[in-house]
Amino acid sequence: MKIEGKYIIVIDDLSFKAILGLLENERKEEQLVVVCAKIGYDDKENYVDYAVVCDMIQNIIINGKFKLIEDAIDEVEKALKNRFPQIKSLYLKIRKPEILKNALVGVEILRKY
């Protein structure tokens, strides 16, 4: 995985509870969601604010109550790129650590702009 940019923001294990999933119990009870991100950009004068990024990710996923992780990741990507057009590359990973007893599952993307 190659993130492009002179500077790279790293967000590891942003954790919160949200409604995310297709199963009946996932639609009723919040579950732990863990997000990791790497964001590449070139100009420190036109930086990407990692606190804003964390708030955006959490709010989008909590308020979206998505059925598919893919839909959540697409919405987060779109919102981040709209808010921070200076992003050159974006890696996002959304995991649901409590859904399976014997595996840590999720979805990830890598985009270059």
Salt bridges, closest charged atoms under 4 A:
GLU4 OE2 - LYS112 NZ 3.57
ASP13 OD1 - ARG95 NH2 2.73
GLU24 OE2 - LYS28 NZ 2.96
GLU26 OE2 - LYS96 NZ 2.51
ASP42 OD2 - LYS88 NZ 3.39
GLU75 OE2 - LYS78 NZ 3.70
GLU77 OE2 - ARG111 NE 3.36
GLU98 OE1 - LYS17 NZ 3.87
